[in-house]
């Protein structure tokens, strides 16, 4: 369908069913966003046959920094997303405007790593294309306009959503939509690790790509086990709240990289690739020897966090499966305490005066007053915190977070049942 015809259909209510399926009660408020995106596409590239794709951000429910050690996580896709209006090109060029950022054109004839593109959107596009081609998939050029309400630098994984979006565009335009969601997640991770230059696990991409509330076991990296957890927090009169503390992610790459690097020191001591392969009993039995060898107590504490966090994920999944909110929230609180004390990803040691995440956690404790649960969200050091807030406290909680961290800082989210999704 022509982009202009899609605009007309949306305004006439002819696409309501698809929007309701994706956004539920928020569907009506999405209509202006979609029509505006389509009109911007027409302005940029002309009126042509176009596809519209949505990819959600994600919330890490529990499992902080376990994925890169082939551990376990629980994560959810959320109702904040990237939407892209795209149309194929025949010259192998990818041209994308992302909101107001004009991404330099990418020629798919060159799929090598460009050092000068590290930590850029170009690197992610080139990396996703390269990996799809390496795996035998089809790629081709396209024109695209994207707009996102996944907050940048918020811990909701705007970068993972972008990677998964690029993968979905190639899948829908050139592979009949048949590329597997888990494979697309791995492709996004490859692009971020190799082309973008940032170490990361696979949790962010998996949650964005698969959709819903999911439990992922990464024991077999090539074939992670992904299972859906069938629960609706509204049934518990509980809301998932994410607060953006507006602390910059600038200059935190080293802080993020230190976590897998230090855990790798522990892994290598035992001759293993990841902590999942290290025997926990042996770890504690050989602790004096290990401590003397690596001379890094923080690495030991971080390893202890990962051992326990994997167990907490399992307990949290079991609690939700039996609809036991109190037991689930107990694991969330324990995860948050462990991240603060042992993983130590609440603030950057290089910027110890900026402890917005710590402040948000303290305020959560004060407002919730023994109810609900809260923890650092995502990679940590900056960005966001997560809270499960009883319905009768949502207004008070939101007001306090907004009062301290600015209007609109606290977002009351819904878990959406779909990952990458071609809307039209």
C-alpha positions, 0 to 999 in steps of 0.5 A: 500500500502507498504511504499516503493510502496508509495515512488515509486508512489510519485516519478512517479507522480502517487499521484500528484492529491492528493497532489495538492488537499491538497497543491495547487501550493506548491504540487511539493515542498512537494514530497521530504518531503513525500518520506523522511518521508516514507523512515524514517518510513521504516528505523525505522519499516520496509517496511509495509502497511502504511497510511499517514495523514496530519493535519494543524497548525492554524492561529487565525484570530480574537477572542483572548482568547474568546474560554475558556469563550464559546465565538466566534472566527474566525480561519483558517487552514494553509498550514504548517502541520504535516504529519504522516506515521503510521501502526497498531500494535497488542500489544497495544503499541504506538511508535512514532518518531517525527522528531528527538524526540523519544517519549517513548512508550505508553502502551494503557493498562494504560490510567490513568493520569501520573503526571510525564508525564505532559507537554509531548507528552506522556501525549497527546497520552495517553489522546487522547486514553483515551478519545476516549475509554471513548466515545466508540471509538476503539483504538489500538497500532501503529508505527509512524513517524511524521514530522512537519513544524508547528513551535514549540512555534509559536502560530500556534498550534503545540500542537493542531495539534499533538493532532488532529493528534493522534485522526486522527490516531486512527480514520483512523486505528481503526474507519474507519475514522468516528470520527467527526472532532469537536469531535476530537477537543474536545478529543484533548482539553480533553487530553491537559487539563487533561493529559498534565495539561494545561488550554486551550479552544477549538479554536486551536483544532477545526481549526486544525481539521475542516479546512478552514476559520471558524467561531466558536460559543462556546455558547454550549460547547457540540455542538459548531456551526462551519460555514465556511467563504467563502473568499480567501484573494488573491482576495483582493490582500492581504497576511496572514503573520505570523512572529515568533519573536523567543521569548521562550514560556518557563515558560509562563504556569502561564501567560497563566493560569492566564487569564482563572483563573482571568476571573473565578473570575469575572464569580464566582462573578455573579454565572456563569461558564463562561463570556458568561453567564454574562450579560454585562449590569449587569457587568458594573452596578455592577463594583464598587461592583465587583472591591471591591470584587475581588481586581484585576483590570486586571481581569476586563480589561480582562473581558471587552476585552472578551465582546468586542472581541466577538462583533468584531468577529461577525463584522469581519465575517459579513465584510468578508461575504460582501467582505468588506476588510476594515471593516474586517481589522478595527476589526483586528486592534481593536482586537490587540489594545484590546489584548495589553491594556486590555487582556495584553498578549503581554509580560510576566510581569515576563520578561518585558525586553523581548518584542519581540511581542511589537516590531514586532507590532510597526514595522508592524505599521511602514511598513504598514503605515496605510494599512493592519492590524496586531495583536498578534497571538494565546495565546500571551506573545511570539511566533508570530504576524499576519498581513494582508499585501497588496500584494505590501508591502509583500516583504518590510514587509517580509524583515523588519521582517526577518531583525529584527527577523532573516532570515525566521522569516516571513511566507507568508501563505495560508489557506488550505481547509482541516483539518485532512486528510488521504492523502494515 
